[in-house]
Amino acid sequence: MHKIFITGGTGCIGSVTIYKLLQSKEVEKIVIATRSNNTDPLKLWLPAELDSRLEFVTLDVSNYKEIERVLFQVDPTHIIHLGAYQSPDCSRDHIGGMEINTGGTMALFDAAEKLTKLKRFVFASSAAVYGMRSMYPQDIINEDVPLAPPNHYGIWKLSGEHLARLFHDNTKIPTVCLRLNTTYGKGRDKGKTSAPTNALKAIVLGQAAGKVIPFEMPYQGRENYHFVEDVGAQFAACALQPYEGFGAFNIQGETIPITSFLDIVKEQATALGMEKYVSLSVTDGAPPNLFVCDLDHSKIAGTFKDLPLTDIAEGIRISLVEFKAMAEKGILKYSTAAS
């Protein structure tokens, strides 16, 4: 039976990962380390009466000594490390981002080296470890290309991957780094790449208010998209399925032009009777998408079994339906890239 320790478990990816983990009968307990103690994101996926296998501990990952104390007390068999500053936070506060995203990660790995029951460590990395798309002449980009992060967030995530590799070298504990890009759907309300999700929310909130809420994408080009439920399923699979060694993997996703994504949103909204509330465009003179796209996911698909890859149109349709239900309950939140 598995006892899983997860940081960032009340965030967007953490919440859906927990939802997927709880579907396994092998999971005996999930200990959620959280700074905010806000369970609202979890309740988007779970019943109001939370599963009895969930346990919460208050922890700030910048408190290095407390990380060790809590981890020794929990003594987990699996660790999933999602807790981090997002890209806008790291750009605003370089030192704070380093203390949390690199220092906190290092403290967690250092403490994990002393655990006796640990069987797996999964680290949430990012496609921000790659360089800009123009750096790569190939059509499809695999995990072995040169890395040149375009911002501080990517630098700290790449540091985390090196720490993960060193942890595996020292312990031989199977260790997985997952590089994800633009996640869209329910629960996504923070970060630079929350913009595509906000495009969907603008339509639904407009319908709820009886007025058009125009939305402009703040960047242009092509983008690599992941449906949020697929992301949670892949984190859960990489924690629970058999694996040996160390590896960094691109999470499964699909790259299309941003304008094509907006066109699909319009098509799906129209099919759901929301067409009069659609006003989507790309900001004139918008800068190019900062993050890489056209990522090859054959490595993760060949290593782990039965990983989902939801068609973008279907992911958008599901998200619009879920957002409509949330708007009717008054819990749909609109965010900004800086939040």
Summary of the structure (lengths in Angstrom):
residues: 339
radius of gyration: 19.4
end to end distance: 37.8
largest distance: 59.0
contacts: 1201
relative contact order: 0.14
helix: 44%
strand: 18%
